[in-house]
Amino acid sequence: MLSQINLGLKGTSKRSLALERWSETALPVASVLLEGGVVGVIAGKVYAVSPATLALITATPMFANITSLFWNRITLGRAKVMTAVLLQMVVIACVLCVALTSASEAAVSFLIASMLLSRVVIAGIITVRSVIWSLNYARHQRAKATGQLQMIGSVITVLVSFSIGPILDASPQSLGWIYAVGTLFGSVGIVIFSRIQVVGEAQQLQQEREDQSQRFFFKPALEILRGDYAYRKYQTCMFAAGFGNMLIEAPLIFYVTRELSASYTLSLALTMVIPFAVSLISLPIWASYLDRVHVARFRARQSVIWVLAQIVTFLGAMLGSITGLVLGRFIMGIARGGGSLAWQLGHNDFAPKEQLSAYMSLHVTLTGIRGAIAPFIGMLLYAGTAGWDGMGVYVFALAAMISAWAGFGFNSLHRQMRSAGTDQI
């Protein structure tokens, strides 16, 4: 099945996809160890951190994306693969730092600091890779090609998350060795990634150097929001959809690790393994659909599954049912498969070629803004403050309502674009 996705790719594009596949089997072994779900479970069970710290951990992967406008500026006119390689090296250094400090008294501080730095850098990697994908793969092939890479990454994420749960249940002291192994695999992935070539990169870099409007951090973003109504409405709906999804991750980790006192294995299964495993299964279907339709229509359909996942999660938490939570996370995995593709590729359906990086960096930055506030609001609503007991599990129902509002917005945008004849890909 993986080889079938190569059909239609030739020359540099085909060779680059092959190299990206191999790189994607190694790099995620390291990067998954700094994912919010993994770090949240480790911090909650090994170090018994406070609810506020858990909110910070789940927020970090998202609010680090605020730096995307910065990355867009400094990567303009620079070779994309080499830039990505340098940033990947910083991520591996963060994983190594955790490996070397896991037994120290300040271990939790190093863990959170390494996670924060790595996620800031990963925001830059995402910005750069979106340009590589846009140049290497044609519009009708792009979702299948990048979907294949995400499938491989999801497999590795599932395998690593599934493996470290039983290891930590048996021996929490093995944490340092887990991160050391991740460092080794990640380094191999970087070497492979460095051999990738980019189609038409010289022309793209020249266009970026000549486009003076992108030389300022906020000017391109403000001009895009002012001048592109469709993209502005798309991002408004994305903000609501992302906010609803980010609202529940910190409360879910707290509920599972503290109130249910679940093991490492079950905690990681609910926060990481099930959603990523199911997203892997759903990716080919979503990729085929996204290659055929505009992202506005895609998001309108996919939002229905997000809402269903949050409703089922709410019912499972309200009833204290592990089965209900598993089902909710299973449905969420289906939605996540499509969401991850659309998140990385959706801007291509709006952006002129010379502004691919600017559109993507605006999108990633807005993700960072909602990521900077949603987990903290979610944890506050869940746990409450002095004199108020909070909403508890009803925060999951609130998230479903917010996601439903976003879904109606995407559907409205799709209808408007179809009427105007601007929904062609």
HUNOR-V883511 format. One line per field, one symbol per residue. phi: phi as a letter, one per 40 degrees, with the letter a starting at -180 (. if undefined). A space follows every 10 residues. Layout:
phi: ???
//
This chain:
phi: .cccccdgcb fccccccccc cccccbdcdc cccbcdcccc ccccccbfcc dccccccccd dccccdcccc cdcccdgbdc cccccccccc ccccccdcdc bcccccdccc cccccccccc ccdccccccc cdccccbcdc bccccccccc ccccdcdccc ccccdccccc adccdccccc cccccccccc dcccccbbcg cdcccccccc cccccbdbdd cccccccbcc cccdcccccc cccccccbcc dccccccbcc fccdcccccc cbccdccccc ccddcccccc cbbccccdcc cccdcdcdcc cccccccccg bcdccccccc ccccccdccc ccccbdcccb ccdcbdcccc cccccccccc ccbccccccc cccgbdgacg cgcccccccc ccccdccccc cccccccccc gbccb
//
